[in-house]
C-alpha cells in the first residue's frame, strides 16, 4: 500500500508533491483527453504553485521517453517472452501498448518531473488554515 509522504505516493496518485492532500489535475482521469494537461494553478491545501516557471513541464518530455521505454519493454517481455508471440505480433503489441497507455505515460512523466523539484513537507500538510489566509 502506498504511504503518504513518499515520492512514490505523489507520483502514482498525481497528488500535490508538497502536502499530498489533493490532486494536481482538474480531472484525475488521464483518459479524459480534452483535459489531460489541465492542472490547478496552486494546491488549495498548501498553496504550492505547480507551474514553477513558464514551460516548466517541457522537461517532463525527457522523463516521458524513459517511461515510454519502460512500458515498451514491459509489452515486449509479456508478448514475446511470456506469451511466445511472433516478432510482428510483438511489434503490434508494443505499438498498441504505447497508444493505449500514452495518457498515463504523460501524467506519470509530469508527476515524476515535478517531484524532482518539490519534496514532501509534513508541516505543509497540517497548515491549511494558516496558508489559506495568506493566499487570498
ABEGO torsion letter per residue (X at the ends): XBBBGBAAAAAAAGBBAAAGABBABABABAABAAAAABBBABBAAAGBBABABBGAAAAAAAAAAAAAAAAAAAAAAAAAAAAGBBAAAAAAAAAAAAAAAAAAAAAAAAAAAAAAABBBBAAAAAAAAAAAAAAX
